[in-house]
């Protein structure tokens, strides 16, 4: 699929969509790869949460820029 024929949900973002939905093939200037990141897309970004640590990953994630997501959730006190 050529870049001109990309779906709206796969378009490059001009800025992070903080607290908003992101699709796996989107990307933005704040992209920071997780370890093992193969592409410069939200799916591989440390700021995106696609529930990769859960039994089933989400089709649409949430951008938590500038808060990086970790594999381990913080415990509530």
C-alpha positions as CSV (number, residue, x, y, z in Angstrom):
1,X,0.0,0.0,0.0
2,X,1.5,3.3,-1.0
3,X,1.8,6.2,1.4
4,X,-0.8,8.2,-0.6
5,X,-3.4,5.4,-0.2
6,X,-3.0,5.0,3.6
7,X,-6.1,4.9,5.7
8,X,-6.8,7.9,7.9
9,X,-6.1,5.7,11.0
10,X,-2.6,4.9,9.6
11,X,-1.6,8.5,8.8
12,X,1.5,10.1,10.4
13,X,0.4,12.5,13.3
14,X,1.9,16.0,13.5
15,X,2.0,15.7,17.3
16,X,1.4,13.1,20.0
17,X,-2.3,12.3,20.5
18,X,-1.9,12.4,24.3
19,X,-4.7,10.6,26.2
20,X,-6.3,9.8,22.8
21,X,-6.6,6.7,20.6
22,X,-3.8,5.6,18.4
23,X,-3.7,2.9,15.8
24,X,-0.8,0.5,15.4
25,X,0.5,1.8,12.1
26,X,0.3,5.5,13.1
27,X,3.4,7.4,14.2
28,X,4.3,10.9,15.4
29,X,7.4,13.1,16.1
30,X,7.6,11.9,19.8
31,X,8.1,8.2,18.7
32,X,10.4,6.5,21.1
33,X,11.0,2.8,20.4
34,X,10.4,0.0,23.0
35,X,13.2,-2.6,23.1
36,X,12.9,-4.7,20.0
37,X,10.9,-2.1,18.1
38,X,11.1,-2.9,14.4
39,X,9.2,0.0,12.8
40,X,8.6,3.6,13.7
41,X,4.9,3.2,14.5
42,X,2.8,3.5,17.6
43,X,2.7,-0.3,18.0
44,X,6.4,-0.1,18.9
45,X,6.3,3.2,20.9
46,X,7.0,3.3,24.7
47,X,4.1,5.9,25.1
48,X,1.4,3.7,23.5
49,X,-0.6,1.2,25.5
50,X,-2.0,-1.6,23.5
51,X,-2.2,-4.0,26.5
52,X,0.7,-6.0,25.2
53,X,1.2,-7.4,28.7
54,X,-2.3,-8.8,28.8
55,X,-3.6,-12.1,27.3
56,X,-5.2,-10.2,24.4
57,X,-3.8,-7.0,22.9
58,X,-6.0,-4.1,21.8
59,X,-6.6,-3.2,18.2
60,X,-6.6,0.5,19.1
61,X,-4.3,1.8,21.8
62,X,-4.0,4.9,24.0
63,X,-1.2,7.4,23.8
64,X,0.1,8.3,27.3
65,X,2.7,10.8,26.1
66,X,4.8,12.0,27.9
67,X,4.4,9.2,30.4
68,X,6.2,6.1,29.2
69,X,4.4,2.8,29.6
70,X,6.2,0.0,31.5
71,X,5.5,-3.7,31.5
72,X,4.9,-3.7,35.2
73,X,2.1,-1.5,36.5
74,X,2.8,0.5,39.7
75,X,1.2,-0.9,42.8
76,X,-1.5,1.1,44.6
77,X,-0.8,2.1,48.1
